[in-house]
Amino acid sequence: MHDKNETQLDAPDPTLRGHDCVASYLKTLDNSPGVYRMLDAQTRVLYVGKARSLVKRVSSYANPNGHSSRIARMISETTSMMFLTTKTETEALLLEQNLIKQLKPKYNVLLRDDKSFPNILVTGAHDFPQIKKHRGAKREKGKYYGPFASAGAVNRTLNQLQRAFLLRDCTDANFETRTRPCLQYQIKRCSAPCVGYISKPDYAGLVKDAQRFLEGRSTEMQEALAKDMQTASEEMEFERAAALRDRIRALTQVQTSQGINPRSVAEADIIALHLEHGHACVQVFFIRANQNWGNRDFYPKTANAAEPEIIQAFLGQFYSDKEPPRQILLSHGIEDHDLMTQALTDKAGRKVEILIPQRGEKQELVTSALRNARESLARKMSESATQTKLLKGIAEAFELPAPPQRIEVYDNSHIQGTNAVGAMIVAGQDGFLKSQYRKFNIKGDDLTPGDDFGMMKEVLTRRFKRLLKEDPERKTEMWPDLLLIDGGAGQVSAVRQIMRDLDVEDIAMIGVAKGVDRDAGKEEFHRTGKRPFALRHNDPVLYFIQRLRDEAHRFAIGTHRAKRAKSQMKSPLDEIDGIGPKRKKALLQHFGSAKAVARANLSDLTAVEGVSEAMAQIIYDHFQSG
C-alpha cells in the first residue's frame, strides 16, 4: 500500500491555463516525491508523471522554454493538476505506471493489449500429477513453468512432453471416474494411471523427468535416456528400447522448435524496441531454464516520445502485474535505470538486473530480438495502411462523417435456445482488437427458445448500460463509431429502438442481411430510413465486412461450444452434498450412468461400496425431490 495523499483538483485560479496554470500550483508544493496529473478543460487526464521532487518538476513545466513540441502542446492544454505524494520515488514510479494503464492519458506512452501469459503446471495435490496449461493467478498447488509467449507455444511444448513422458492431461474428476483407458493412451501420449497401467513410483519417475526437462536439465536427462536405450537394446528389450527412442525424439523436437536456446543465459526477458515515424514495436523473448519459450510483439502508443521514455514506460507497465525475471536485456538505455532496477527488485523480492549488453551471446540475443521488432513493425505498418484504406472505404460506402475508429460487431449462438450466448468483436485501425472482445451469457428468463431479437436486445442493453455507467461523457476510446448487426430491415428497426430507449441512437448502425440464396457476396446492407443496397461483388469493403461478420460468428460459435461442453461435463451427482470423486466413481461403476443412479432404490444404493444408509437416503431424496 502506498503512503500517499491526494490534493484538490481545482486550480488556484480557474481562469488560468498553460504555463500560468502550472505555475500557480508551485506555492502549494514541496520537495516530496510523488505523481502528478495534468488535466484539460473537460477534466480529461492529459499526462501522468512521477517526480523525485514535485515542486522542481512542476517548476520545469512552468518555464515556457526548453520543451519538445509534444510537451509544449500538453502544457498549453492544461487547465488543472492533481498531485499524489509518496514516501519514495520508487513508489512514485510504480504508481505512475499503474495510473497510466488505468487512465490512458493522451500524452503518455501506453502499452496496449497487455494480456497475461500462460504457464505449464505440474499439479501437486494428487498421487498421479496432471500436466496442463495454466493462465492467471497461481493458486493451484504444484510447480509452474513459464511464462510462455503464447497458448500456441505452450500447446506445442505440452504435445511433445506428453509424447516424451506420458503424463496425464485429464482433470481429476475425469481421472476418478474412468474405467478404461482413453484415446490419449491409445495414441501413446499417456501411461493410463487412471486404470492402474503404471505404478505410482514409476509415474513419479516420469513426472521427475518432465520437471528436469522444464528446469533446463535436458542434456543430462537425454544422455541418461540414451544409455538406458542402449542397455535395453543389449538385453533384447526391444519394446522398451523403442519407447525410450520415442522419448528422446520428442525431447529433441521440443528443443528444435524452440530455435534459440542460449548457453549463457538461464533466465531473462529480452526486450528490443524499434521506432519508426512515430510508430513502435517492442519485441519480448522469454528465456527460462536456458530455453526459448517464445516471443511476443507489442505496439505501444508512443505519444511521439523518444526511445528511452518508451522502453521505460513499457517496463513499468509490462511488469506491473507480472513477476520480472532475474535479468532483463534491453536494446536501449532507459531514463531511470537505477530506479527501475530497484522497483523491479522490490517487486520480485530478489535481485533483478537490467542490462544493455554490448558484446557476446547476450548482445546477439538482443540483436535477434531487434531484427524481429523491425520486421514486425514493417508488417504492421503495411497492414495498418491497408486497414486505413478499408475504414475510409466503409465511411464512403455508408456515408459516415469520418472513417470509424472502433467498429463493434454482434452475433448470437445457440441450439434451439439452449446454452445461448451473445458475442461482440471489435475492430479498428489496428485490425481485430481481441483483448476487447466480450461474451454475454444470455440470462433472460422470459425469452422463448431461438428468440434472436430478444437475445440481441439483452446483449445491447447490457453493453450500453455498462458503457453509460463507466463513461457517460464518452471520454474514452471504448465508444463505437459503428455497429454491425446480423439482420435485415426488421432487425435494424428493432435495434434502433433499443438504442433510442438507451439514448445512444447517434451511433451509426448497419444491418448485414444475407442476399439471394444466402450466398456470401450477395449481402444486402440496411440503414434506418434508407433503401437497402449491395456492394459490387469484388469490392474490398465487401470482403472486409464479410471478414468482420465471419470473425463475430467464429467467436460466438466458439463461446457457445465452450458453454455447451461445460454443461455437458456436469453430472447430476455433482449437485449432491457429500458426493466426492471417489463416491461418484463408485456409483457410476456400479450403476453405469447417473440416470441409473437416479432410478435406483435405497437397497440398491446401500449396496455400493462407500455409500452408507444415511448417504443412500440423501441420494434417494435428492432425485425424488427433483
Secondary structure by P-SEA (a helix, b strand, c coil): ccccccccccccccccccaaaaaaaccccccccbbbbbbccccccccccccccaaaaaaaaaccccccaaaaaaaaacccbbbbbcccaaaaaaaaaaaaaacccccccccccbbbbbbbbbcccccbbbbbbbccccccccccccccccaaaaaaaaaaaaaacccccccaaaaaaccccccccccccccccccccccaaaaaaaaaaaaaaaacaaaaaaaaaaaaaaaaaaacaaaaaaaaaaaaaaaaaaaaaaccccccccbbbbbbbbbcccbbbbbbbbbccccccbbbbbbcccccccaaaaaaaaaaaaacccccccbbbbccccccaaaaaaaaaaaaccbbbbbbccccaaaaaaaaaaaaaaaaaaaaaaaaaaaaaaaaaaaaaacccccccbbbbbbccccccccbbbbbbbbcccccccccbbbbccccccccccaaaaaaaaaaaaaaaaaaaacccccccccccbbbbcccaaaaaaaaaaaaaaccccbbbbbbbbcccccccbbbbbcccccccccccccaaaaaaaaaaaaaaaaaaaaaaaaaaaaaacccccccccccaaaaaaaaaacccaaaaaaccaaaaaacccccaaaaaaaaaaaaac
